[in-house]
Structure formats: C-alpha cells, structure tokens
Amino acid sequence: MTERLNGPQDPPADTAGGPSTGPAETPRKTHRIGPSPAVAIAFLLPAALLLGIWVVYPIVYSIFRSLFDSAGTGFVGLGNYATIFTDSGMLTTIRNNLIWVVVAPIVVTTLGLIFAVLTERIRWATAFKLIVFMPMAVSLMAAGVIFRLVYEENPDKGLANAVLTTVHDTFSSAQGYPEARPREGDQSPVADQNGAVVTKQPAQAGQPVLIPIVGVKPEIMPGNAETAKAPAGGAGLSGTVWFDFTAGGGGKNGVVDGTEKGLPGMTVEAVQNGQVAGTATTAADGSFRFDGLPAGSYVVRLPQSNFESSYGGLSWLGPTLITPAIIGAFVWVWAGFAMVLIAAGLAAIPRDALEAARIDGASEWQVFRKITVPLLSPVLLVVFVTMIINTLKVFDLVFIIAPASVQPQANVVALEMWRVSFGGGNNQGLGSALAIFLLILVLPFMIMNIRRFRRENA
C-alpha cells in the first residue's frame, strides 16, 4: 500500500488510451521594448509640424514663386532660371561660387590635417589647438569686421599690408620720392630722361657729382634725413643727392647750402655704354660712393623707381584680390573646426599600425601618406563635405568685407539671392529662383552625408 501511495504514479490515460499530455499551453504575450508608436508620434508631431512650417512650406512656395515675375502676378515659367544663366552679373556670381567650392574646402581640410598631425608632436598642443579653434567662437559677421580692418590698404591701419611693407622694407632700402624732380635750367647738372634723372656730363673717378632735387613734399621726407654734405671727391666715384631748397628763401641753386637736407635711400647707378656698371644707395646725408669701378667715364643715373611711391602693400579689397581675401577670412574661421575633427579621428587610429610601419623602415612621410591619410579618409570626407555646404551658403563674410564698389566682383549666390529679393532689387521671383538653384547645388552633398550616416549605422 505504501509503495502504491508513494511510488511513481502512472500518467492517466486519455480517452484514446494513450498517456495524457496535460493541459494545453497558452501562447505567451510579447512585450514591446520602448514607447508605443502612438507615444513616439505624439512627441514627433510638434517637430514635424515646425519642420513643415519652416522648411517644407518655404521650399514649395519658393518653387511656386520662382515661376512668376517680380510683382508676382505675371507667369514667366522658367524665365527667371534662364536669367540666372544669361545675365553677366549672375555668371560672375556662379563663377565666384565655383572658386569657393574648389578652393576653400581643400585649403581648410588640408590645413586642419596639417595642424592635427603636427600638434601631436609639440608639448603645447592644447594651447595651439585653443588658439586655432578660437575663431569658431566669433560670429561670421564679427570675423568680417575684423578682416575688413586687416585688409585696409593703408599700412598704418591694415595688418596685412603692414606685414608686407615691413618685409619689403627689410630687404629693400630704396626710398620713394613721388613727384620729386631734378632742378631744371641750363645751369643744372642733371636732366630728366624718361622719368629717370641723369647727369648731363659723364663723371670721372675723383670728380664729385652733384644731383639737386626739388619738389620733395615735407610729409615724405624721411625722418633720418641729415644735413646734406658736399662730396669731398677722392678715390672712386662719389656724389650727393639732396633737396635743393632752403626754407624761408636764400641759398643758391645747384649748391649744397648749410641747411638743406640730403635724400637718403635713393638708388644711384653708374652707367657706361648703356650698361649698369655699379649701384649704390645714398646715406642719411644724401652722399653715395661707387667703389671698385674700372677707370673710365660714367653717366650717373637715378632710376625712375626712386620717384615712384614707396611700396604700400597690396590692394586686398580691390576687384582682383577680393575673392581670395574673403576666402582667407573663411579659412581663418573654419580651420580650427577641421583641426579638432581630424584630431579626434587621429586619436582613434591604432598606434600599433603606425609603429609597425616605422619598424618596417617606412619614413614619416610614407607613414603619413600610406597609413594615416587612408585611415582618416572617413573623417576627411566629413570635413570636406561640410566645408562645401558652408561655402555654398556663405553670405556674411562677403557682405561685410567687400566694399560696395567691388561687391559685384565678389558676389556669391546666397548674397545675390538676398540682394535681388530684399536688398533693393525687389524681384522676389528671381530671388526665389536663386534660392531653388542654391538648394539644388546643396542637395547632392546632403544626400551624400545621409548615405554615409546610414552606412555607418548599418
């Protein structure tokens, strides 16, 4: 009985005579992870609504508006788009945008790569990165104001020309005396010859040469000019170039008087048989001397360059250099952004690959070209595409830096779109066509970015 009660029980037989399979199993309910679709739609709806108001509707309306004239009443079809590709001013604008797209992204990406690689080898890399990245904290309008001052043509105000003139003057001691001229008259020992000043009679070694100059403005008289001294003669060919004018009257023409100033920094040439045999530069008292000249007679000449304005730098804001100048400002702003992104990608590169290449005998240039750049190619592509999109949208820098007189030569599509629509053109039909044209230019690069994001998240 005990064994029957406590022992294993036979499974009850079912009605068919076989063992029972027990109660039927109920299917399990699957639970969704995260919010339900209704909750997701509720949260996305405000953003989608704003996106439709601020993005979709303006695009659709711009397409519609671009098909009408400036008043918005006359249907012109694709006439506004035809104007974009036939008007000479519009063609200049498109050309400038092509220059921006080709030059600016390449320069920014290249500088960012160079900065990112080099900062790994210096101790003060953090400080350098901070300095290079700092322009990103400045708005593009403020950057435009800064570079408008940097590109001032006057070297006393513009930093760019101040640097150029300093470098030029370091390697060239010539002093410009615009509007100066030789003293005229039969008694004058010199004469004007196609803008240069030459002696009327050939000079011999040991014979002092006097070159009187008049018409020197007080404001261009060098501060280091000293009282002129009459040449003492002696060995070699020597002479004096001076300002032959005595303040308050008095003095004699063609004679070095006691209060007259020498003209320093002038280039003096000794010419024989039409060839320059020697060159000298006047001292603070206007004196000069040629040493080592062969015996013979020479014509002493002051080249025309002495009577041209001194080097004042480049006309950065002129029609020729305005676009490269603005691109320079753009590079200054965005180089730090490129450097930070590329430096982050560089930090993710496995060091084992670099060290293995060095152990195998690869030079640093080979390591950079064959390993670093290929591994950084995804990051470089991101920076490059981002810069292309930014260059297509550039507006502030061109509007602020370019003076009104040269803005047609520096114009870009985004600025022309604003100027045609709201900046005095009052032609919103053409402005809408420019907006759609700009959107078409940007779309391929946006699609490229979206595909890249999908590949990375796949």
Stockholm file with secondary structure:
# STOCKHOLM 1.0

chainA/1-458         MTERLNGPQDPPADTAGGPSTGPAETPRKTHRIGPSPAVAIAFLLPAALLLGIWVVYPIVYSIFRSLFDSAGTGFVGLGNYATIFTDSGMLTTIRNNLIWVVVAPIVVTTLGLIFAVLTERIRWATAFKLIVFMPMAVSLMAAGVIFRLVYEENPDKGLANAVLTTVHDTFSSAQGYPEARPREGDQSPVADQNGAVVTKQPAQAGQPVLIPIVGVKPEIMPGNAETAKAPAGGAGLSGTVWFDFTAGGGGKNGVVDGTEKGLPGMTVEAVQNGQVAGTATTAADGSFRFDGLPAGSYVVRLPQSNFESSYGGLSWLGPTLITPAIIGAFVWVWAGFAMVLIAAGLAAIPRDALEAARIDGASEWQVFRKITVPLLSPVLLVVFVTMIINTLKVFDLVFIIAPASVQPQANVVALEMWRVSFGGGNNQGLGSALAIFLLILVLPFMIMNIRRFRRENA
#=GR chainA/1-458 SS CHHHHHSCCCCCBCTTSSBCCCSCCCCCCCCCSSCCHHHHHHHHHHHHHHHIIIIIHHHHHHHHHTTBCTTSCSBCTTHHHHHHTTCHHHHHHHHHHHHHHHHHHHHHHHHHHHHHHHGGGSTTHHHHHHHHHGGGGSCHHHHHHHHHHHTCSSTTTCHHHHHHHHHHHHHCCCCCCTTCEECCSTTCSEEEETTEEEESSCEETTCCEEEEEECCCGGGSCTTCCBCCCCCCCSSEEEEEEECCCTTSCSCTTSCCTTCBBCTTCEEEEEETTEEEEEEECCTTSEEEECSCCSSEEEEEECGGGGSCCCCCCCTTSTTTHHHHHHHHHHHHHHHHHHHHHHHHHHTSCHHHHHHHHHTTCCHHHHIIIIIHHHHHHHHHHHHHHHHHHHHTCCHHHHHHSCTTTHHHHCCHHHHHHHHHTSSCCCHHHHHHHHHHHHHHHHHHHHHHHHHHHHHHC
#=GC SS_cons         CHHHHHSCCCCCBCTTSSBCCCSCCCCCCCCCSSCCHHHHHHHHHHHHHHHIIIIIHHHHHHHHHTTBCTTSCSBCTTHHHHHHTTCHHHHHHHHHHHHHHHHHHHHHHHHHHHHHHHGGGSTTHHHHHHHHHGGGGSCHHHHHHHHHHHTCSSTTTCHHHHHHHHHHHHHCCCCCCTTCEECCSTTCSEEEETTEEEESSCEETTCCEEEEEECCCGGGSCTTCCBCCCCCCCSSEEEEEEECCCTTSCSCTTSCCTTCBBCTTCEEEEEETTEEEEEEECCTTSEEEECSCCSSEEEEEECGGGGSCCCCCCCTTSTTTHHHHHHHHHHHHHHHHHHHHHHHHHHTSCHHHHHHHHHTTCCHHHHIIIIIHHHHHHHHHHHHHHHHHHHHTCCHHHHHHSCTTTHHHHCCHHHHHHHHHTSSCCCHHHHHHHHHHHHHHHHHHHHHHHHHHHHHHC
//
